[in-house]
Amino acid sequence: MGLANDLAEKLAIDACAAAIALDDETLPETIAQVVGASSPTTEELYRTAVRVIQAEARARKVLEAKIKAAEAALSGQ
């Protein structure tokens, strides 16, 4: 599944980036439906990649907020 996984991952990266740029959080789902109409296997790989990308983005926001809060606390001392 190397090729399918690679293509699904690239598509997920591009769809997530476009969703942010276009302010359209439904875009990854729309793309999943298009992919799934032709290849359920690729759809599942794509959906997994989207979930990973979105989870990382949420976790990164939390991490950055914690770091900023810690820096603010240190500079306020």
All heavy atoms as TSV, in Angstrom:
chain	resi	resn	atom	element	x	y	z
A	1	MET	N	N	0.812	-1.197	0.000
A	1	MET	CA	C	0.000	0.000	0.000
A	1	MET	C	C	0.850	1.253	0.000
A	1	MET	O	O	0.353	2.318	0.311
A	1	MET	CB	C	-0.914	0.022	1.212
A	1	MET	CG	C	-2.074	-0.883	1.090
A	1	MET	SD	S	-3.473	-0.172	1.918
A	1	MET	CE	C	-4.297	-1.676	2.310
A	2	GLY	N	N	2.077	1.166	-0.343
A	2	GLY	CA	C	2.970	2.302	-0.317
A	2	GLY	C	C	2.490	3.458	-1.165
A	2	GLY	O	O	2.404	4.592	-0.696
A	3	LEU	N	N	2.146	3.181	-2.422
A	3	LEU	CA	C	1.712	4.244	-3.319
A	3	LEU	C	C	0.396	4.847	-2.849
A	3	LEU	O	O	0.255	6.073	-2.770
A	3	LEU	CB	C	1.570	3.720	-4.756
A	3	LEU	CG	C	1.043	4.731	-5.765
A	3	LEU	CD1	C	1.984	5.925	-5.880
A	3	LEU	CD2	C	0.844	4.072	-7.125
A	4	ALA	N	N	-0.564	4.005	-2.522
A	4	ALA	CA	C	-1.869	4.505	-2.061
A	4	ALA	C	C	-1.713	5.338	-0.799
A	4	ALA	O	O	-2.327	6.399	-0.665
A	4	ALA	CB	C	-2.833	3.338	-1.823
A	5	ASN	N	N	-0.910	4.868	0.114
A	5	ASN	CA	C	-0.688	5.610	1.356
A	5	ASN	C	C	-0.018	6.950	1.078
A	5	ASN	O	O	-0.426	7.977	1.632
A	5	ASN	CB	C	0.151	4.783	2.331
A	5	ASN	CG	C	0.157	5.385	3.719
A	5	ASN	OD1	O	-0.894	5.568	4.314
A	5	ASN	ND2	N	1.329	5.714	4.226
A	6	ASP	N	N	1.001	6.946	0.233
A	6	ASP	CA	C	1.703	8.188	-0.091
A	6	ASP	C	C	0.769	9.203	-0.746
A	6	ASP	O	O	0.780	10.385	-0.398
A	6	ASP	CB	C	2.893	7.912	-1.013
A	6	ASP	CG	C	4.015	7.152	-0.340
A	6	ASP	OD1	O	3.999	7.024	0.909
A	6	ASP	OD2	O	4.910	6.661	-1.059
A	7	LEU	N	N	-0.036	8.735	-1.696
A	7	LEU	CA	C	-0.959	9.632	-2.385
A	7	LEU	C	C	-2.037	10.157	-1.440
A	7	LEU	O	O	-2.378	11.347	-1.460
A	7	LEU	CB	C	-1.599	8.921	-3.577
A	7	LEU	CG	C	-0.658	8.598	-4.739
A	7	LEU	CD1	C	-1.375	7.761	-5.790
A	7	LEU	CD2	C	-0.081	9.858	-5.348
A	8	ALA	N	N	-2.569	9.277	-0.606
A	8	ALA	CA	C	-3.603	9.679	0.348
A	8	ALA	C	C	-3.039	10.688	1.346
A	8	ALA	O	O	-3.708	11.671	1.695
A	8	ALA	CB	C	-4.153	8.458	1.079
A	9	GLU	N	N	-1.814	10.465	1.800
A	9	GLU	CA	C	-1.182	11.386	2.748
A	9	GLU	C	C	-0.974	12.754	2.117
A	9	GLU	O	O	-1.274	13.781	2.721
A	9	GLU	CB	C	0.141	10.813	3.218
A	9	GLU	CG	C	0.821	11.654	4.273
A	9	GLU	CD	C	2.122	11.037	4.760
A	9	GLU	OE1	O	2.164	9.813	4.972
A	9	GLU	OE2	O	3.091	11.793	4.917
A	10	LYS	N	N	-0.467	12.783	0.886
A	10	LYS	CA	C	-0.249	14.068	0.203
A	10	LYS	C	C	-1.571	14.787	-0.006
A	10	LYS	O	O	-1.675	16.000	0.224
A	10	LYS	CB	C	0.457	13.856	-1.132
A	10	LYS	CG	C	0.539	15.125	-1.954
A	10	LYS	CD	C	1.840	15.297	-2.655
A	10	LYS	CE	C	1.935	16.549	-3.495
A	10	LYS	NZ	N	1.377	17.760	-2.963
A	11	LEU	N	N	-2.596	14.061	-0.416
A	11	LEU	CA	C	-3.906	14.661	-0.612
A	11	LEU	C	C	-4.450	15.223	0.701
A	11	LEU	O	O	-5.009	16.321	0.739
A	11	LEU	CB	C	-4.874	13.634	-1.199
A	11	LEU	CG	C	-6.278	14.132	-1.533
A	11	LEU	CD1	C	-6.230	15.273	-2.556
A	11	LEU	CD2	C	-7.120	12.976	-2.050
A	12	ALA	N	N	-4.263	14.497	1.789
A	12	ALA	CA	C	-4.724	14.957	3.099
A	12	ALA	C	C	-3.998	16.229	3.524
A	12	ALA	O	O	-4.620	17.171	4.035
A	12	ALA	CB	C	-4.530	13.856	4.139
A	13	ILE	N	N	-2.707	16.271	3.309
A	13	ILE	CA	C	-1.925	17.470	3.636
A	13	ILE	C	C	-2.449	18.659	2.841
A	13	ILE	O	O	-2.684	19.739	3.387
A	13	ILE	CB	C	-0.426	17.237	3.370
A	13	ILE	CG1	C	0.142	16.241	4.382
A	13	ILE	CG2	C	0.357	18.554	3.384
A	13	ILE	CD1	C	1.520	15.707	4.027
A	14	ASP	N	N	-2.647	18.448	1.548
A	14	ASP	CA	C	-3.119	19.533	0.690
A	14	ASP	C	C	-4.542	19.965	1.056
A	14	ASP	O	O	-4.846	21.153	1.090
A	14	ASP	CB	C	-3.062	19.114	-0.781
A	14	ASP	CG	C	-1.637	18.944	-1.289
A	14	ASP	OD1	O	-0.686	19.398	-0.619
A	14	ASP	OD2	O	-1.478	18.341	-2.369
A	15	ALA	N	N	-5.413	18.996	1.335
A	15	ALA	CA	C	-6.803	19.314	1.684
A	15	ALA	C	C	-6.882	20.066	3.011
A	15	ALA	O	O	-7.652	21.027	3.138
A	15	ALA	CB	C	-7.638	18.040	1.741
A	16	CYS	N	N	-6.094	19.650	3.978
A	16	CYS	CA	C	-6.099	20.339	5.273
A	16	CYS	C	C	-5.555	21.755	5.134
A	16	CYS	O	O	-6.098	22.694	5.732
A	16	CYS	CB	C	-5.308	19.534	6.303
A	16	CYS	SG	S	-6.144	18.021	6.826
A	17	ALA	N	N	-4.509	21.928	4.345
A	17	ALA	CA	C	-3.954	23.264	4.119
A	17	ALA	C	C	-4.964	24.144	3.387
A	17	ALA	O	O	-5.151	25.315	3.737
A	17	ALA	CB	C	-2.652	23.178	3.330
A	18	ALA	N	N	-5.630	23.590	2.392
A	18	ALA	CA	C	-6.641	24.348	1.647
A	18	ALA	C	C	-7.819	24.700	2.544
A	18	ALA	O	O	-8.375	25.800	2.439
A	18	ALA	CB	C	-7.105	23.556	0.425
A	19	ALA	N	N	-8.207	23.784	3.415
A	19	ALA	CA	C	-9.319	24.042	4.332
A	19	ALA	C	C	-9.013	25.250	5.218
A	19	ALA	O	O	-9.887	26.089	5.454
A	19	ALA	CB	C	-9.608	22.807	5.184
A	20	ILE	N	N	-7.780	25.338	5.670
A	20	ILE	CA	C	-7.368	26.485	6.488
A	20	ILE	C	C	-7.347	27.756	5.642
A	20	ILE	O	O	-7.895	28.787	6.030
A	20	ILE	CB	C	-5.993	26.226	7.142
A	20	ILE	CG1	C	-6.121	25.105	8.179
A	20	ILE	CG2	C	-5.431	27.506	7.763
A	20	ILE	CD1	C	-4.795	24.554	8.660
A	21	ALA	N	N	-6.732	27.673	4.465
A	21	ALA	CA	C	-6.610	28.847	3.599
A	21	ALA	C	C	-7.969	29.366	3.142
A	21	ALA	O	O	-8.169	30.578	3.028
A	21	ALA	CB	C	-5.740	28.507	2.387
A	22	LEU	N	N	-8.898	28.453	2.887
A	22	LEU	CA	C	-10.226	28.834	2.393
A	22	LEU	C	C	-11.246	29.008	3.514
A	22	LEU	O	O	-12.398	29.345	3.246
A	22	LEU	CB	C	-10.732	27.772	1.418
A	22	LEU	CG	C	-9.880	27.554	0.165
A	22	LEU	CD1	C	-10.373	26.338	-0.607
A	22	LEU	CD2	C	-9.884	28.799	-0.710
A	23	ASP	N	N	-10.813	28.751	4.748
A	23	ASP	CA	C	-11.699	28.800	5.913
A	23	ASP	C	C	-12.934	27.928	5.679
A	23	ASP	O	O	-14.069	28.362	5.845
A	23	ASP	CB	C	-12.092	30.237	6.244
A	23	ASP	CG	C	-12.747	30.359	7.617
A	23	ASP	OD1	O	-12.427	29.538	8.505
A	23	ASP	OD2	O	-13.572	31.268	7.803
A	24	ASP	N	N	-12.662	26.681	5.268
A	24	ASP	CA	C	-13.730	25.723	4.958
A	24	ASP	C	C	-13.408	24.396	5.630
A	24	ASP	O	O	-12.736	23.542	5.061
A	24	ASP	CB	C	-13.853	25.540	3.448
A	24	ASP	CG	C	-14.961	24.576	3.053
A	24	ASP	OD1	O	-15.646	24.029	3.944
A	24	ASP	OD2	O	-15.125	24.352	1.841
A	25	GLU	N	N	-13.905	24.228	6.859
A	25	GLU	CA	C	-13.581	23.019	7.611
A	25	GLU	C	C	-14.247	21.765	7.042
A	25	GLU	O	O	-13.917	20.656	7.448
A	25	GLU	CB	C	-13.935	23.194	9.087
A	25	GLU	CG	C	-15.403	23.361	9.357
A	25	GLU	CD	C	-15.706	23.646	10.819
A	25	GLU	OE1	O	-14.926	24.365	11.465
A	25	GLU	OE2	O	-16.724	23.132	11.298
A	26	THR	N	N	-15.170	21.925	6.110
A	26	THR	CA	C	-15.831	20.758	5.503
A	26	THR	C	C	-15.068	20.209	4.304
A	26	THR	O	O	-15.403	19.137	3.798
A	26	THR	CB	C	-17.264	21.099	5.056
A	26	THR	OG1	O	-17.226	22.053	3.991
A	26	THR	CG2	C	-18.092	21.642	6.212
A	27	LEU	N	N	-14.066	20.915	3.842
A	27	LEU	CA	C	-13.339	20.494	2.642
A	27	LEU	C	C	-12.733	19.100	2.748
A	27	LEU	O	O	-12.902	18.295	1.829
A	27	LEU	CB	C	-12.278	21.530	2.263
A	27	LEU	CG	C	-11.516	21.248	0.980
A	27	LEU	CD1	C	-12.460	21.151	-0.218
A	27	LEU	CD2	C	-10.475	22.324	0.743
A	28	PRO	N	N	-12.052	18.755	3.846
A	28	PRO	CA	C	-11.499	17.394	3.915
A	28	PRO	C	C	-12.572	16.307	3.788
A	28	PRO	O	O	-12.343	15.275	3.145
A	28	PRO	CB	C	-10.820	17.353	5.287
A	28	PRO	CG	C	-10.430	18.774	5.538
A	28	PRO	CD	C	-11.584	19.576	4.975
A	29	GLU	N	N	-13.749	16.530	4.347
A	29	GLU	CA	C	-14.835	15.557	4.235
A	29	GLU	C	C	-15.337	15.452	2.793
A	29	GLU	O	O	-15.605	14.362	2.298
A	29	GLU	CB	C	-15.986	15.922	5.172
A	29	GLU	CG	C	-17.186	15.019	5.055
A	29	GLU	CD	C	-16.897	13.550	5.350
A	29	GLU	OE1	O	-15.964	13.245	6.128
A	29	GLU	OE2	O	-17.613	12.695	4.805
A	30	THR	N	N	-15.452	16.583	2.126
A	30	THR	CA	C	-15.873	16.587	0.726
A	30	THR	C	C	-14.898	15.784	-0.127
A	30	THR	O	O	-15.309	14.966	-0.964
A	30	THR	CB	C	-15.978	18.033	0.198
A	30	THR	OG1	O	-16.923	18.743	0.997
A	30	THR	CG2	C	-16.398	18.072	-1.258
A	31	ILE	N	N	-13.624	15.993	0.109
A	31	ILE	CA	C	-12.599	15.267	-0.646
A	31	ILE	C	C	-12.671	13.773	-0.323
A	31	ILE	O	O	-12.537	12.934	-1.208
A	31	ILE	CB	C	-11.189	15.836	-0.352
A	31	ILE	CG1	C	-11.119	17.315	-0.755
A	31	ILE	CG2	C	-10.114	15.026	-1.047
A	31	ILE	CD1	C	-11.449	17.608	-2.200
A	32	ALA	N	N	-12.913	13.430	0.933
A	32	ALA	CA	C	-13.036	12.021	1.325
A	32	ALA	C	C	-14.162	11.336	0.549
A	32	ALA	O	O	-14.013	10.190	0.108
A	32	ALA	CB	C	-13.285	11.899	2.824
A	33	GLN	N	N	-15.263	12.030	0.383
A	33	GLN	CA	C	-16.387	11.455	-0.354
A	33	GLN	C	C	-16.046	11.232	-1.817
A	33	GLN	O	O	-16.415	10.213	-2.398
A	33	GLN	CB	C	-17.622	12.346	-0.201
A	33	GLN	CG	C	-18.163	12.348	1.212
A	33	GLN	CD	C	-19.255	13.367	1.425
A	33	GLN	OE1	O	-19.718	14.000	0.491
A	33	GLN	NE2	N	-19.664	13.530	2.680
A	34	VAL	N	N	-15.320	12.166	-2.402
A	34	VAL	CA	C	-14.905	12.017	-3.795
A	34	VAL	C	C	-13.951	10.831	-3.938
A	34	VAL	O	O	-14.104	10.001	-4.839
A	34	VAL	CB	C	-14.248	13.313	-4.317
A	34	VAL	CG1	C	-13.635	13.105	-5.690
A	34	VAL	CG2	C	-15.258	14.450	-4.335
A	35	VAL	N	N	-12.991	10.744	-3.051
A	35	VAL	CA	C	-12.026	9.639	-3.078
A	35	VAL	C	C	-12.741	8.308	-2.857
A	35	VAL	O	O	-12.496	7.329	-3.565
A	35	VAL	CB	C	-10.919	9.838	-2.019
A	35	VAL	CG1	C	-10.064	8.599	-1.877
A	35	VAL	CG2	C	-10.058	11.033	-2.371
A	36	GLY	N	N	-13.639	8.283	-1.904
A	36	GLY	CA	C	-14.336	7.054	-1.561
A	36	GLY	C	C	-15.205	6.514	-2.673
A	36	GLY	O	O	-15.440	5.299	-2.750
A	37	ALA	N	N	-15.688	7.384	-3.531
A	37	ALA	CA	C	-16.503	6.934	-4.655
A	37	ALA	C	C	-15.708	6.062	-5.615
A	37	ALA	O	O	-16.271	5.214	-6.301
A	37	ALA	CB	C	-17.085	8.140	-5.395
A	38	SER	N	N	-14.405	6.257	-5.645
A	38	SER	CA	C	-13.550	5.483	-6.550
A	38	SER	C	C	-12.744	4.407	-5.847
A	38	SER	O	O	-12.468	3.365	-6.423
A	38	SER	CB	C	-12.571	6.415	-7.276
A	38	SER	OG	O	-13.257	7.361	-8.039
A	39	SER	N	N	-12.328	4.694	-4.609
A	39	SER	CA	C	-11.454	3.763	-3.909
A	39	SER	C	C	-11.669	3.823	-2.400
A	39	SER	O	O	-11.103	4.696	-1.726
A	39	SER	CB	C	-9.982	4.078	-4.219
A	39	SER	OG	O	-9.125	3.277	-3.437
A	40	PRO	N	N	-12.471	2.906	-1.871
A	40	PRO	CA	C	-12.680	2.883	-0.419
A	40	PRO	C	C	-11.375	2.709	0.371
A	40	PRO	O	O	-11.234	3.274	1.452
A	40	PRO	CB	C	-13.608	1.694	-0.210
A	40	PRO	CG	C	-14.316	1.531	-1.516
A	40	PRO	CD	C	-13.312	1.927	-2.557
A	41	THR	N	N	-10.454	1.964	-0.165
A	41	THR	CA	C	-9.170	1.768	0.514
A	41	THR	C	C	-8.415	3.085	0.634
A	41	THR	O	O	-7.921	3.438	1.714
A	41	THR	CB	C	-8.304	0.744	-0.238
A	41	THR	OG1	O	-9.015	-0.491	-0.298
A	41	THR	CG2	C	-6.960	0.538	0.437
A	42	THR	N	N	-8.358	3.824	-0.452
A	42	THR	CA	C	-7.672	5.114	-0.429
A	42	THR	C	C	-8.409	6.099	0.457
A	42	THR	O	O	-7.790	6.906	1.161
A	42	THR	CB	C	-7.520	5.681	-1.854
A	42	THR	OG1	O	-6.866	4.706	-2.665
A	42	THR	CG2	C	-6.705	6.955	-1.863
A	43	GLU	N	N	-9.738	6.013	0.469
A	43	GLU	CA	C	-10.521	6.887	1.341
A	43	GLU	C	C	-10.140	6.672	2.805
A	43	GLU	O	O	-9.959	7.640	3.553
A	43	GLU	CB	C	-12.014	6.626	1.174
A	43	GLU	CG	C	-12.858	7.465	2.113
A	43	GLU	CD	C	-14.330	7.092	2.120
A	43	GLU	OE1	O	-14.717	6.108	1.474
A	43	GLU	OE2	O	-15.091	7.793	2.796
A	44	GLU	N	N	-10.029	5.427	3.211
A	44	GLU	CA	C	-9.691	5.158	4.616
A	44	GLU	C	C	-8.282	5.653	4.944
A	44	GLU	O	O	-8.050	6.215	6.020
A	44	GLU	CB	C	-9.827	3.668	4.932
A	44	GLU	CG	C	-9.697	3.361	6.397
A	44	GLU	CD	C	-10.636	4.175	7.299
A	44	GLU	OE1	O	-11.802	4.386	6.941
A	44	GLU	OE2	O	-10.180	4.625	8.379
A	45	LEU	N	N	-7.350	5.454	4.034
A	45	LEU	CA	C	-5.991	5.961	4.246
A	45	LEU	C	C	-6.003	7.486	4.343
A	45	LEU	O	O	-5.335	8.082	5.196
A	45	LEU	CB	C	-5.074	5.513	3.112
A	45	LEU	CG	C	-4.780	4.017	3.043
A	45	LEU	CD1	C	-4.115	3.671	1.717
A	45	LEU	CD2	C	-3.921	3.577	4.209
A	46	TYR	N	N	-6.779	8.116	3.471
A	46	TYR	CA	C	-6.903	9.579	3.469
A	46	TYR	C	C	-7.515	10.065	4.781
A	46	TYR	O	O	-7.002	10.991	5.411
A	46	TYR	CB	C	-7.755	10.005	2.271
A	46	TYR	CG	C	-8.227	11.432	2.340
A	46	TYR	CD1	C	-7.397	12.483	1.960
A	46	TYR	CD2	C	-9.510	11.741	2.788
A	46	TYR	CE1	C	-7.832	13.800	2.039
A	46	TYR	CE2	C	-9.947	13.048	2.861
A	46	TYR	CZ	C	-9.110	14.074	2.482
A	46	TYR	OH	O	-9.543	15.363	2.562
A	47	ARG	N	N	-8.609	9.439	5.199
A	47	ARG	CA	C	-9.272	9.853	6.444
A	47	ARG	C	C	-8.324	9.709	7.646
A	47	ARG	O	O	-8.319	10.560	8.539
A	47	ARG	CB	C	-10.541	9.046	6.672
A	47	ARG	CG	C	-11.681	9.452	5.764
A	47	ARG	CD	C	-12.942	8.638	6.085
A	47	ARG	NE	N	-14.048	8.952	5.219
A	47	ARG	CZ	C	-14.862	10.000	5.369
A	47	ARG	NH1	N	-14.671	10.838	6.371
A	47	ARG	NH2	N	-15.859	10.201	4.528
A	48	THR	N	N	-7.551	8.643	7.659
A	48	THR	CA	C	-6.584	8.448	8.742
A	48	THR	C	C	-5.555	9.568	8.736
A	48	THR	O	O	-5.237	10.141	9.790
A	48	THR	CB	C	-5.901	7.077	8.614
A	48	THR	OG1	O	-6.892	6.054	8.718
A	48	THR	CG2	C	-4.835	6.880	9.677
A	49	ALA	N	N	-5.054	9.904	7.559
A	49	ALA	CA	C	-4.063	10.974	7.462
A	49	ALA	C	C	-4.658	12.309	7.910
A	49	ALA	O	O	-4.000	13.077	8.621
A	49	ALA	CB	C	-3.528	11.072	6.035
A	50	VAL	N	N	-5.898	12.593	7.527
A	50	VAL	CA	C	-6.557	13.836	7.945
A	50	VAL	C	C	-6.673	13.877	9.469
A	50	VAL	O	O	-6.378	14.899	10.095
A	50	VAL	CB	C	-7.943	13.993	7.279
A	50	VAL	CG1	C	-8.753	15.099	7.944
A	50	VAL	CG2	C	-7.789	14.274	5.784
A	51	ARG	N	N	-7.087	12.754	10.068
A	51	ARG	CA	C	-7.217	12.717	11.539
A	51	ARG	C	C	-5.875	12.985	12.210
A	51	ARG	O	O	-5.801	13.716	13.212
A	51	ARG	CB	C	-7.783	11.371	11.993
A	51	ARG	CG	C	-9.270	11.219	11.744
A	51	ARG	CD	C	-9.844	10.007	12.445
A	51	ARG	NE	N	-9.260	8.750	12.009
A	51	ARG	CZ	C	-9.721	8.003	10.994
A	51	ARG	NH1	N	-10.769	8.393	10.304
A	51	ARG	NH2	N	-9.133	6.868	10.691
A	52	VAL	N	N	-4.813	12.401	11.680
A	52	VAL	CA	C	-3.482	12.603	12.256
A	52	VAL	C	C	-3.065	14.067	12.128
A	52	VAL	O	O	-2.575	14.672	13.096
A	52	VAL	CB	C	-2.445	11.673	11.580
A	52	VAL	CG1	C	-1.022	12.055	11.952
A	52	VAL	CG2	C	-2.726	10.226	11.931
A	53	ILE	N	N	-3.277	14.650	10.973
A	53	ILE	CA	C	-2.909	16.047	10.742
A	53	ILE	C	C	-3.691	16.966	11.672
A	53	ILE	O	O	-3.121	17.877	12.299
A	53	ILE	CB	C	-3.141	16.428	9.264
A	53	ILE	CG1	C	-2.130	15.692	8.372
A	53	ILE	CG2	C	-3.065	17.936	9.059
A	53	ILE	CD1	C	-2.497	15.691	6.901
A	54	GLN	N	N	-4.986	16.744	11.777
A	54	GLN	CA	C	-5.819	17.589	12.634
A	54	GLN	C	C	-5.480	17.410	14.109
A	54	GLN	O	O	-5.458	18.388	14.864
A	54	GLN	CB	C	-7.296	17.317	12.364
A	54	GLN	CG	C	-7.724	17.799	10.982
A	54	GLN	CD	C	-9.146	17.422	10.622
A	54	GLN	OE1	O	-9.724	16.505	11.189
A	54	GLN	NE2	N	-9.717	18.124	9.658
A	55	ALA	N	N	-5.203	16.196	14.523
A	55	ALA	CA	C	-4.823	15.949	15.920
A	55	ALA	C	C	-3.506	16.639	16.253
A	55	ALA	O	O	-3.362	17.243	17.320
A	55	ALA	CB	C	-4.720	14.445	16.188
A	56	GLU	N	N	-2.561	16.559	15.334
A	56	GLU	CA	C	-1.265	17.211	15.564
A	56	GLU	C	C	-1.435	18.718	15.664
A	56	GLU	O	O	-0.825	19.369	16.518
A	56	GLU	CB	C	-0.296	16.845	14.435
A	56	GLU	CG	C	1.139	17.311	14.671
A	56	GLU	CD	C	1.425	18.726	14.186
A	56	GLU	OE1	O	0.637	19.273	13.363
A	56	GLU	OE2	O	2.425	19.312	14.630
A	57	ALA	N	N	-2.284	19.282	14.822
A	57	ALA	CA	C	-2.507	20.728	14.844
A	57	ALA	C	C	-3.135	21.164	16.172
A	57	ALA	O	O	-2.723	22.177	16.751
A	57	ALA	CB	C	-3.394	21.146	13.673
A	58	ARG	N	N	-4.111	20.394	16.654
A	58	ARG	CA	C	-4.732	20.727	17.945
A	58	ARG	C	C	-3.712	20.610	19.079
A	58	ARG	O	O	-3.641	21.477	19.957
A	58	ARG	CB	C	-5.924	19.812	18.217
A	58	ARG	CG	C	-7.153	20.150	17.389
A	58	ARG	CD	C	-8.374	19.369	17.844
A	58	ARG	NE	N	-8.222	17.934	17.721
A	58	ARG	CZ	C	-8.499	17.228	16.628
A	58	ARG	NH1	N	-8.954	17.831	15.548
A	58	ARG	NH2	N	-8.342	15.923	16.612
A	59	ALA	N	N	-2.938	19.551	19.066
A	59	ALA	CA	C	-1.940	19.340	20.116
A	59	ALA	C	C	-0.873	20.432	20.076
A	59	ALA	O	O	-0.433	20.919	21.123
A	59	ALA	CB	C	-1.295	17.967	19.973
A	60	ARG	N	N	-0.496	20.838	18.887
A	60	ARG	CA	C	0.521	21.886	18.757
A	60	ARG	C	C	0.019	23.208	19.331
A	60	ARG	O	O	0.760	23.940	19.990
A	60	ARG	CB	C	0.932	22.060	17.294
A	60	ARG	CG	C	2.109	23.009	17.127
A	60	ARG	CD	C	2.840	22.807	15.840
A	60	ARG	NE	N	3.379	21.480	15.679
A	60	ARG	CZ	C	4.497	21.037	16.243
A	60	ARG	NH1	N	5.186	21.819	17.053
A	60	ARG	NH2	N	4.932	19.819	16.011
A	61	LYS	N	N	-1.260	23.528	19.116
A	61	LYS	CA	C	-1.837	24.756	19.677
A	61	LYS	C	C	-1.790	24.728	21.198
A	61	LYS	O	O	-1.465	25.728	21.837
A	61	LYS	CB	C	-3.274	24.936	19.196
A	61	LYS	CG	C	-3.377	25.437	17.776
A	61	LYS	CD	C	-4.828	25.633	17.382
A	61	LYS	CE	C	-4.928	26.063	15.934
A	61	LYS	NZ	N	-6.329	26.248	15.499
A	62	VAL	N	N	-2.118	23.589	21.772
A	62	VAL	CA	C	-2.067	23.458	23.232
A	62	VAL	C	C	-0.635	23.626	23.719
A	62	VAL	O	O	-0.375	24.350	24.696
A	62	VAL	CB	C	-2.649	22.101	23.686
A	62	VAL	CG1	C	-2.390	21.857	25.162
A	62	VAL	CG2	C	-4.141	22.040	23.381
A	63	LEU	N	N	0.300	22.973	23.050
A	63	LEU	CA	C	1.707	23.076	23.435
A	63	LEU	C	C	2.196	24.517	23.352
A	63	LEU	O	O	2.843	25.021	24.281
A	63	LEU	CB	C	2.565	22.166	22.544
A	63	LEU	CG	C	4.073	22.212	22.768
A	63	LEU	CD1	C	4.425	21.797	24.192
A	63	LEU	CD2	C	4.788	21.345	21.748
A	64	GLU	N	N	1.877	25.193	22.256
A	64	GLU	CA	C	2.311	26.578	22.098
A	64	GLU	C	C	1.701	27.480	23.172
A	64	GLU	O	O	2.376	28.373	23.695
A	64	GLU	CB	C	1.957	27.075	20.696
A	64	GLU	CG	C	2.824	26.440	19.622
A	64	GLU	CD	C	2.352	26.720	18.201
A	64	GLU	OE1	O	1.304	27.393	18.028
A	64	GLU	OE2	O	3.023	26.268	17.266
A	65	ALA	N	N	0.437	27.242	23.511
A	65	ALA	CA	C	-0.206	28.040	24.568
A	65	ALA	C	C	0.466	27.799	25.910
A	65	ALA	O	O	0.677	28.746	26.683
A	65	ALA	CB	C	-1.693	27.698	24.645
A	66	LYS	N	N	0.814	26.557	26.197
A	66	LYS	CA	C	1.498	26.241	27.467
A	66	LYS	C	C	2.864	26.917	27.526
A	66	LYS	O	O	3.267	27.449	28.559
A	66	LYS	CB	C	1.669	24.732	27.623
A	66	LYS	CG	C	0.366	23.978	27.799
A	66	LYS	CD	C	-0.163	24.154	29.191
A	66	LYS	CE	C	-1.370	23.263	29.412
A	66	LYS	NZ	N	-1.916	23.425	30.742
A	67	ILE	N	N	3.586	26.883	26.414
A	67	ILE	CA	C	4.908	27.497	26.369
A	67	ILE	C	C	4.786	29.003	26.563
A	67	ILE	O	O	5.529	29.609	27.348
A	67	ILE	CB	C	5.638	27.163	25.054
A	67	ILE	CG1	C	6.021	25.681	25.045
A	67	ILE	CG2	C	6.857	28.052	24.843
A	67	ILE	CD1	C	6.521	25.173	23.716
A	68	LYS	N	N	3.823	29.642	25.878
A	68	LYS	CA	C	3.625	31.096	26.032
A	68	LYS	C	C	3.251	31.442	27.469
A	68	LYS	O	O	3.735	32.429	28.020
A	68	LYS	CB	C	2.550	31.580	25.079
A	68	LYS	CG	C	3.029	31.708	23.662
A	68	LYS	CD	C	1.941	32.264	22.760
A	68	LYS	CE	C	2.424	32.314	21.331
A	68	LYS	NZ	N	1.396	32.834	20.416
A	69	ALA	N	N	2.407	30.642	28.083
A	69	ALA	CA	C	2.001	30.898	29.465
A	69	ALA	C	C	3.199	30.771	30.407
A	69	ALA	O	O	3.371	31.586	31.318
A	69	ALA	CB	C	0.899	29.932	29.880
A	70	ALA	N	N	4.026	29.785	30.171
A	70	ALA	CA	C	5.211	29.592	31.012
A	70	ALA	C	C	6.189	30.747	30.823
A	70	ALA	O	O	6.765	31.247	31.800
A	70	ALA	CB	C	5.880	28.269	30.680
A	71	GLU	N	N	6.370	31.175	29.582
A	71	GLU	CA	C	7.262	32.296	29.324
A	71	GLU	C	C	6.750	33.581	29.964
A	71	GLU	O	O	7.514	34.355	30.531
A	71	GLU	CB	C	7.442	32.500	27.801
A	71	GLU	CG	C	8.269	31.420	27.149
A	71	GLU	CD	C	8.276	31.495	25.620
A	71	GLU	OE1	O	7.409	32.212	25.047
A	71	GLU	OE2	O	9.119	30.842	25.014
A	72	ALA	N	N	5.436	33.780	29.902
A	72	ALA	CA	C	4.839	34.972	30.510
A	72	ALA	C	C	5.004	34.934	32.017
A	72	ALA	O	O	5.294	35.951	32.654
A	72	ALA	CB	C	3.355	35.068	30.139
A	73	ALA	N	N	4.836	33.759	32.612
A	73	ALA	CA	C	4.988	33.623	34.058
A	73	ALA	C	C	6.441	33.904	34.465
A	73	ALA	O	O	6.684	34.544	35.483
A	73	ALA	CB	C	4.568	32.229	34.505
A	74	LEU	N	N	7.362	33.412	33.671
A	74	LEU	CA	C	8.781	33.647	33.996
A	74	LEU	C	C	9.173	35.100	33.830
A	74	LEU	O	O	9.949	35.643	34.613
A	74	LEU	CB	C	9.667	32.757	33.118
A	74	LEU	CG	C	9.661	31.275	33.458
A	74	LEU	CD1	C	10.467	30.497	32.417
A	74	LEU	CD2	C	10.208	31.027	34.839
A	75	SER	N	N	8.666	35.745	32.793
A	75	SER	CA	C	9.032	37.146	32.570
A	75	SER	C	C	8.347	38.086	33.554
A	75	SER	O	O	8.818	39.189	33.782
A	75	SER	CB	C	8.701	37.565	31.137
A	75	SER	OG	O	7.310	37.587	30.933
A	76	GLY	N	N	7.269	37.623	34.159
A	76	GLY	CA	C	6.555	38.429	35.148
A	76	GLY	C	C	7.132	38.339	36.535
A	76	GLY	O	O	6.715	39.041	37.439
A	77	GLN	N	N	8.131	37.494	36.740
A	77	GLN	CA	C	8.711	37.326	38.061
A	77	GLN	C	C	9.704	38.390	38.391
A	77	GLN	O	O	10.437	38.893	37.701
A	77	GLN	CB	C	9.397	35.948	38.196
A	77	GLN	CG	C	8.406	34.830	38.175
A	77	GLN	CD	C	9.090	33.473	38.304
A	77	GLN	OE1	O	10.302	33.348	38.312
A	77	GLN	NE2	N	8.281	32.439	38.402
